[in-house]
Amino acid sequence: MFKLAEDFGAAGTPYRDAFNNTLIDVIKNDDRVYMLEADLGGASGTLKIQKECPGHFVEMGISEQDMMGTAAGMSSEGLIPFVHTFGPFATRRAFDQVYLSGGYAHNTINIWGSDPGFTVGANGGTHTTWEDMALMRTIPGSVVCDAADPVQMAWIVREFAKTPGINYVRAGRKASFKVYAEGSTFELGKGNVIKQGSDVLVVSQGQLLKDAMEAAKSLDEQGISTEVIDMFCVKPLDVDLLLSEAAGKKAVVTFENHGVIGGLGDACASALMEAGVSVPFKRHGVVESFGQVGTMDWLQKEFKLTAADLEQTVKALLA
C-alpha cells in the first residue's frame, strides 16, 4: 500500500542515501549480497557500504563490462550482486555482458544506472542516456524500473534482492522530490494512480512525476480533468491498469525522461494498440537528440520535459 507524501513535491533526501542505507541493511541480513562499484563510490555514496560492510564491497574500477561479467560469475556461485555506474555505462557500454553473461546464462545482476536523462547535469552528452530503458526492456525476463523518489528507491532495492534475473533501476544520485510517504510499499509490474481524473490520462514515472502532477493540477483549473499514473515499472508493464484507466478518456499522454523510442511511451502504445483501444495518444519524451552539458534545470527545459511542456502537449492533443 502506498500513500502520497503530505509535502508532495518538496525536496527529498538524495536517492543515493536511500540506496546505500537500504543495501547496507540488506547485506547485514543476507551475507550473499554484494556491492560492485565502477570507480564512482564517492559520487554514488557506496563507499559507505565499503566502510560498513568491507567484505561485501568490490571496487571494479572504470571497467563496466568486466563488472557485469564478475557480477554474473558471483551469481553463478549463489551470490546476489548489486552493481552501480552511470546509466549509459550500465546499459550501452556493457549491454553484451548483461545480456549474455547475465540474462542468457540465467544469472542475477541487480543494476542501478544513475543520473538518467537530464539528471546527468554537467557530465554532459557522453554520460547521458535517453535509451537505457529501451535496451534493458529487450532482455528476456528483465525487470525495468524508474524510481520516483527515495522511498520507492529503497523499496526497489529490497525487492530486487529477492528477485532473480536482470533487474534494472534508473534514478539520480542527489536531487529528489518527495512523492510517497515513508513506509509506502509497491508491487513490481503494478502502477499507481496518484491522481484521479476523467478527461485525460497522463502516464509518467521517475523524476518527472512532480512535473506531471503540476501540469495535471493546472489543467484541472482550466476545466480539463487529468489523471496521473506512476508507472514506475515499465517492464513488466501494468497493462490491466493502463487499459482500465484509459477507458473513457479523451486522450492519453506518456511523459518520460527518456527517448520516445523504446521507453514508457512505446510500451504503453503497444499495449493500447494490441488491446484495440482507440484513443488520441502522444508520447512526450526526447526526440532524436543526444545529450548536452548544462544544469539539471536547464537541461529539463532544453529537452522540453517541464510541466509547462506537458500541459501544451495535452492541449494540442485534445485540440
N, C-alpha and C positions, 0 to 999 in steps of 0.2 A: 504494500500500500504506500502511496506517496501523498505528500501534502506540500503545497507551494509555500515557499518562504514568505513570512509576513512582510519582509522588506525586499520583495522580489525586485531584481534589477540593481540592488545595491552592490558595492564592491565586495567580492568574496575573498577567501583565502586562496593562495596560489594552488593551482592544480598539482604542482609537484609535491607540495606538503601532503595533500590527500593521498597521492600515490605512494610516497615513501613511508609515511606513518602507517598506512594500511598494510603495505607489504612487509614491513618490519613485524607487525603483529602476526601476519600470516606465517612468516618464516619461523617465528618463535613457537608457533603451534603446529608446524609441519616441517620437519627438517629435510624434506625432499625439495623444498622450494629454494631456488637460487636466483640471484640478480646478475645479469651480464650488462656491462656498460661499454659504450664506444667512445671513450675519451671525453665524456660530457658530464662527468659526475658532479662537477661544480655547478654547471648550468641547470642540470636536472635535479640536483639535490640528493642524488643517490649515494653520494659519499657518506650520508647519514646512515645508510644501510651498511656500507663498508665498516663504519665505526661501531655500530651496534651489533652487527652480525658478520664479523670479519670472515668467518669460514664459509659464508654463503654469498660472497661478492666476488665477481670475476671481472677484472679490467681487461678489455679486449683491444684497446687502442682504436685507432682510426682504421678499422678493418671489419666493415659491416658484414661482408659476405662470410668471412671467417666466423664472426659472431653467430650468425644464423646456423652455420654448419656445426659449430660447437654446441649450440643450444639443442639442435636436433640429436646430436650424439648423446648429450646428457639425458634427453628424453628417452632415448632407446635403452638407457640403463635404469629407467624408472624414476628419474628426477623430474621436477617441474620448473622449467626455466622461464624467467621473465627477461625481456631484453628492451633496451631503450636506445633510440637515436632520433635525429630529425626525421620527420615523416617521409621525405623523398629518399633518404638513405636506407630507411627500413623497408621501403617498398620498391621503388625504381631500381636502386643500386643493387639490392640483394634479392630481387624477385626470384631468380632461378633457384637460389639456395632455399628460400622459403617454400617455393612450390615443390621442388623435388625432394630435398633432404627432410623438409618438414611435412608438407601435405601428402605427397606421393608415397612417402615412406611411413605414413601414419604415425608421425611423431607430434608432440605438442610443443608449440612455441607461442608464448604469450607476449605480444608486441605492443609497446607504447611508442607510436610515431608522434613526436612532439612538434608543436608550433605549426600546425597545418594552415594552408591558405594565407590570409592576410595577417595571421597572428605571428608570422615569422619576423615581421618588422624589418629592422635594418640588416638582417643577414642576407636579404636580397633574393634575386631570381634563382641562383643556383641552389638555394635552400628552400625554395617554395614548392609546395606540392598542391596542384589542383587535380591530381589524378590518382591519389593513393587509394581511395575507396574503390575506384573503378578497377584497379589492378587486384586488390585483395578480394573483391567480390567474385573474381573468376576462379579462385581456388576452390575445388570441390570440398564441401563441408565446412568452409571457413565461417567465422563469426566476425562481423564488422560493425564497430560502434563509434559514435561521435559523442563524447561526454559533454553534457550540458553545463555541469558545474562540479565543484569538488565533492559534493555529496554523492552525485551519480558516479563520479570517477572512482571514489572509494568502494562503492558497491560493485562496480565492474571489476575492479582488481580482485575482490574476494570471489566473485563469480567465475572469473577466468581461472583462478587457482584450482577450481574443481571441475573445469570443463575441458576435456581432451580435444586436441586438434589445433588448428591455426586460428588464434584469436587476436584480433587487431583492434586497438582503441586509439583514436586520434584525439588529441587535446593539447592546449597550450601548456606552458610551464608556469607562467606568472599570473598575469591579469585574468580575473574571472568575475562573473556576476552571479549573485545568488538567484537560484531558481527554486530549489527544493529545500524543505525543512530538514533539519538533522533527523536521522532515523528513517527517512524515506527508503522504501525498497522498490525494486523494479523486477522485470522479467525479460530475459533475452528473447527477442522475437516478438515483443509486445510494445506497442506505442502507448503514449499517454495523452489524453485530451486535457490540455491545461487551460483552455478557454473555450466555452461554448459559443456557438453562433449558427445562424440559419441560412445566410446568403452565400458566403464564400468560405472555402476551406483552405487554410494555409498549413502546409506540412513542412516542418523545419527540424533543426537539430543543432546540438553543439552551441558554439559561441554566439550564434545568430538568434537564439530563442528570445533574448531580451529585445532585439530589434523587431522580431516577428510580433511580439506582444505589443510593442509600442505602435506598430503600424495597424494592428488589429483594433486597438482602442481608438486610434484616430479615425479609422474607417467607421467604427461603431458610431462615433459622434457625427459622422456625415450620413448616417442612415443606412450604412452597409454592414449588416451583422456578420461578424467574422469569427470563425472558429480556428483554433490553433492546436495542432498535434505536435508533440515532441516525439519524432520517430528516431529516437537515439540509436536504435539498432536497425541499420539499413539492410543487414543480412543476418539471420532470416528476417524478412520484412513482414510486418503485421498486416497482411493483405485483408483479413477479415475486418479489422478496424478501419482501414482505408476505404474499403467498399461501403461499409455501413455509414461512415461519416460523409462520404462523397454523395451518397444518395440524396436527391432533392436539392443539392446545391446548384447555384448559378455558375460557379466557377471553382476550379481547384488550381492552386499555385504551390509549387515546391520552392523552398528558399534555403540555399546551402552555400557554405564557404568552401566550394569545390567547383570543378568544371561541370558544365551541363552534360557532358558526355560521361556516362558510366556511373554516376553517383546516385543520390537520392531521387533526383528528378526522373532519370531513366528507369529506376526501379519502380517508382510509382506509376509512370506512364505505361510500362509494360503490364503491370498488374491490372490497371484500369481497362486497357485495351483488350487483354485476354478475357476479362470478365464481361466484355461487351458494354461497358459503361460509356455513354455518350455525354460528355460534359466539356465545356471550354476549359482548356488546360494549358498551363505555361510553366516551363522550367526557369526559375530565376537563379542563376549562378554565373560563373565566369565563362565567357565565350571566347574560344580561340586566342588565349593570351598566355604569355609567360609571366613569371613573377617580376617584381621590381623592388628597388630599395626605397624604404620610407618608414615612417612611424606606422604603428598599427592603425591609428585613426585615419591617417592619410591614405593608406592602402585600402582600407574598407570603403572609403569614399571613391577612390580612384577606380576600384573594380565594381562600383555600384551595388554594394552589399549593405546599405543602410536601411533603416526603417522607411525613410522617405522614398528610396528607390523601390522598395517592395510595394509601398502604397500606390505609386504610379503604375506599377505593373498590374496590380489588381484592377485599378480603374480602367486602364487601357483594355484589359481582357473583357471586362464587363461591357465596355462600350462597343 
